[in-house]
């Protein structure tokens, strides 16, 4: 899994808890400040991660100027360099996200009305796995130029589709 994929997964989680007409940015910031581990949940860091991690990675496949990304470098996770850039290590960000999900689930256990909304949104945003089957047919024309009866075959595959 890459930083791009993780940013997308985190964004999907924040949308499950989006309130009313709250913007996606607002939902992201609130999710981070409410559920991410202490020390990694400031509003300033959440806003920085929205612009220079999530948005930059999803649109440009590269972090913005205020964020550095690493893989397998736990010692620098959530540290700042001499220029003030926040370093995000992939594996540690996954662990932070897992903790946030646990905190979010606990919140949903205690808040039935929000739980109903989050479950509905999850169902609406999920994909369904279906078996796709089709009939293939072709007329066989041998070298003699005389067509033989049509041959029929079926083909199937597993496919993803929106739910419903």
N, C-alpha and C positions, 0 to 999 in steps of 0.2 A: 504494500500500500504506500502511496506517495503522499506528500503534503497536499497536493491538489485534491486527491480523493478524501483525505481526512478533513480538509476545509469544507468540502461539499457535505460530508456526513454531519459535521458540527452544525453547518447551516440548516440542514434538514431538522435536526433536533431543536434548534432555536425556533423554527417555524411551528413546531408542535405546541409551543408555549406562547405563541404570539397572541397578544390581547387586542380584541376589537380592531380599531383602525390603526393600531400601532404599526409603525414602519418596520421593514425588515431590519434596518439598522438598530432601531430601538429595541426590537425583540432580541437581537444578538447581544447588545450591551446589557440588557436586563438579565438574559440567561447567564452570561458570564459573571456578572456581579452577584447573582443569586446562587449559582450552583457550582461554579469552578472553585477549586481549593483555595483556602486563604493564602494571600501573597501572590496569587495569580488571577485575581478577580477584581482588579481596580477598573473603574470606568475608563480611565485613560488608556490602559492596556487593551481593554475590550475594543475601544474605538480604533486604536492602532491596528489591532489584529483584523478588524473589519476591512479597513482600507488597504493595508500593506501586506496582509497575509491572505485572507479569504478572497477579497475582490481582485487583488493583483494576480494571485495564483490562478483563479478561475478564468480571468480574462486574458492574461498574458503568459501563463505558465511560469511565472517568475515572481518572487516577492517584490514588494515595493521598497522604497529607500529606507524605511524605518525598521525593517525586519530582516534578520538573517535566518536561513533555514539550514539545519544539519540533520544528519542521520548517524546514529550510534555514538553521539557525543554528549552523554548525560551531564558531564561536568559543566557544560556551558548553557544548559537549558534554563531559560528565563533569566539569563544574565544580560547585561548591557555591555557593549564594547565602548571604546574611547569616544566614539562618535554618537553614543546614546542609542544605538540600534539594539532592539530586543532580539535575542537569539532563541529560536524555537527548534528544539530537537524532536524529531518525528516520534520516536518511541515514547518519550516522556510526555509529549502532547497527547498521545493516545491514552496514556495512563491518567492524565489530568481530565481528559474527556470522559473516560470511564467513571471516574469519581463524580463528575458532574451529572452523568446519567443516573447514577445511584442516588444522588441528592434530589434530582428531578423526580425520579420514581417515588421516593419517600414523600415529597411534596404532593404528588398526585394521589398517593394513598390517603393523605390527610385532607385532601380537597376534592371531594367527589365531583363537583360541577366542572372543575378544570380537567379532571381525569376523563370525563365523558367527552369533552372537547378535544383533548389530545388524542384519545383513541379514534375518534371520528376522523380527525385530520390524518392520522397515521394510515387508516384504512383507505382514505381518499388518495393519498400520495404514494401508496404502495403499487407494486406491479403484481400482476397475476401471471402464473406460469401455466401455460396451456399446451396441449398437444395439437399441433397444426398438421392436418392431413389433407391431401389433395389427390385428385385423380389425374394421371398423366396419360395422354393418348397420342399415338402417332401411327400414321399409315406407313407401312413398310413397302418401299418400291425397289424390287430387286433389279439387277442388271438388265433383265429381259424387258423392263419397262412396264410390266403388268403389276398393278397394285394388289397386295394381299390384304386380307381383312385387317381392320384396325386392331392394334395391340393396345391393351389397357394395363396400366400398372398404378399402384398407389405409392405415394411417398409421404413420409411423416417426419416431423421434427419437433423439438421443444422450442417454444417461442415465448417471449415476454410481451405482455399487453397491459394497458391500463386496466384497473379493476372495474368490474361491473359489466 
